[in-house]
């Protein structure tokens, strides 16, 4: 590694330039993803940068309308800009029926103040099946930044199919404990398959909420084993970095999802 020493005069000039650049470029630290150049804000014919409209964008004023179905209810819907200035939609789906659901799809329709649809997207759920009485978190990144400033209302809907077959497996999360180590929140627990059958494709999500029960953060816990026989159990550890970018939360809950290791009907 080569080190270069600057003379006092040259050093003073260098420091002054750094200070000037810092104050003239307040978006540098917050608007660029790793590996992206600051020139992502291309200049248009007026000399303005494409990203300048983000300074006028107030996502807190966007109206959120949940168009839930009879059996599936959307809860805790929330919007926020992350450290990269990406608009993120968060929430969870609750199956308020006794029937299992499959082929779940979340729909997002964004409108301007005149009622014109400006963005529309469909997002498959993170899992294939949702048991009766269970909840499933969802998240969606809105990529069309040039339209952020025009968003006035967001409608969130859900589509699904009924799945009448009973599951053989029945995994549960228990013995949960948590503590703090340095800047990390450490959550530990175990999963036990209390059902009669073997299960596969296990997924464990932890959903964090604020005091208004809005979803503010979702984290998947990667499990050592994704298949479990009847009566088997495994431990898990979830680490959450408590840095300045983590939204404020007051409580959290776990959701365990799986598929039976049996032949599914076509």
GIUR-V875470 format. One record per residue. N is the residue number from 0. SS is DSSP state (H for helix, E for strand, C for the rest). PSI is psi as a letter, one per 40 degrees, with the letter a starting at -180 (none if undefined). Layout:
((N & SS & PSI) (N & SS & PSI))
This chain:
((0 & C & h) (1 & C & h) (2 & C & i) (3 & C & h) (4 & C & h) (5 & C & i) (6 & C & i) (7 & H & d) (8 & H & d) (9 & H & d) (10 & H & d) (11 & H & d) (12 & H & d) (13 & H & d) (14 & H & d) (15 & H & d) (16 & H & d) (17 & H & d) (18 & H & d) (19 & H & d) (20 & H & d) (21 & H & d) (22 & H & d) (23 & H & e) (24 & C & g) (25 & C & e) (26 & C & e) (27 & H & d) (28 & H & e) (29 & H & e) (30 & H & e) (31 & C & h) (32 & C & i) (33 & C & h) (34 & C & e) (35 & C & i) (36 & C & i) (37 & H & d) (38 & H & e) (39 & H & d) (40 & C & g) (41 & C & i) (42 & E & h) (43 & C & a) (44 & C & d) (45 & C & e) (46 & C & e) (47 & C & i) (48 & E & i) (49 & H & d) (50 & H & e) (51 & H & d) (52 & H & d) (53 & H & d) (54 & H & d) (55 & H & e) (56 & C & h) (57 & C & g) (58 & H & e) (59 & H & e) (60 & H & e) (61 & C & h) (62 & E & h) (63 & E & h) (64 & E & h) (65 & E & h) (66 & E & g) (67 & C & i) (68 & C & a) (69 & C & d) (70 & C & d) (71 & E & h) (72 & E & h) (73 & E & h) (74 & E & i) (75 & E & f) (76 & E & i) (77 & E & i) (78 & E & i) (79 & E & i) (80 & E & h) (81 & C & a) (82 & C & e) (83 & C & e) (84 & C & f) (85 & C & h) (86 & E & h) (87 & E & h) (88 & E & h) (89 & E & i) (90 & E & a) (91 & E & i) (92 & E & h) (93 & E & h) (94 & E & h) (95 & C & e) (96 & C & i) (97 & C & e) (98 & C & i) (99 & E & i) (100 & E & i) (101 & E & i) (102 & E & f) (103 & E & h) (104 & E & h) (105 & E & h) (106 & E & i) (107 & E & h) (108 & E & h) (109 & E & h) (110 & E & i) (111 & C & a) (112 & C & e) (113 & C & e) (114 & C & e) (115 & C & h) (116 & E & h) (117 & E & d) (118 & E & h) (119 & E & h) (120 & E & i) (121 & E & h) (122 & E & h) (123 & E & i) (124 & C & i) (125 & C & e) (126 & C & i) (127 & C & d) (128 & E & i) (129 & E & h) (130 & C & i) (131 & C & h) (132 & C & e) (133 & C & i) (134 & E & i) (135 & E & h) (136 & E & i) (137 & E & i) (138 & E & i) (139 & E & h) (140 & E & h) (141 & E & h) (142 & C & e) (143 & C & g) (144 & H & d) (145 & H & e) (146 & H & e) (147 & H & d) (148 & H & d) (149 & H & e) (150 & C & h) (151 & C & d) (152 & E & i) (153 & E & h) (154 & E & h) (155 & E & h) (156 & E & i) (157 & E & h) (158 & E & i) (159 & E & i) (160 & E & i) (161 & E & i) (162 & E & h) (163 & C & e) (164 & C & h) (165 & C & i) (166 & C & i) (167 & C & d) (168 & C & i) (169 & C & g) (170 & E & i) (171 & E & i) (172 & E & h) (173 & E & a) (174 & E & f) (175 & E & h) (176 & E & i) (177 & E & i) (178 & E & a) (179 & E & h) (180 & E & h) (181 & C & b) (182 & C & e) (183 & E & i) (184 & E & h) (185 & E & h) (186 & E & h) (187 & E & i) (188 & E & a) (189 & E & i) (190 & E & h) (191 & E & h) (192 & E & h) (193 & C & e) (194 & C & i) (195 & C & d) (196 & C & i) (197 & C & i) (198 & E & i) (199 & E & i) (200 & E & f) (201 & E & h) (202 & E & h) (203 & E & h) (204 & E & i) (205 & E & h) (206 & E & h) (207 & E & i) (208 & E & i) (209 & C & a) (210 & C & e) (211 & C & e) (212 & C & f) (213 & C & i) (214 & E & h) (215 & E & e) (216 & E & h) (217 & E & h) (218 & E & h) (219 & E & h) (220 & E & h) (221 & C & h) (222 & C & i) (223 & C & d) (224 & C & h) (225 & C & e) (226 & C & h) (227 & E & h) (228 & C & i) (229 & C & h) (230 & C & e) (231 & C & i) (232 & E & i) (233 & E & i) (234 & E & i) (235 & E & i) (236 & E & h) (237 & E & h) (238 & E & h) (239 & E & h) (240 & E & h) (241 & C & g) (242 & C & a) (243 & C & e) (244 & C & e) (245 & C & h) (246 & C & i) (247 & C & h) (248 & C & i) (249 & C & d) (250 & E & i) (251 & E & i) (252 & E & i) (253 & E & i) (254 & E & h) (255 & E & h) (256 & E & i) (257 & E & i) (258 & E & i) (259 & E & i) (260 & C & g) (261 & C & i) (262 & C & h) (263 & C & h) (264 & C & i) (265 & C & none))
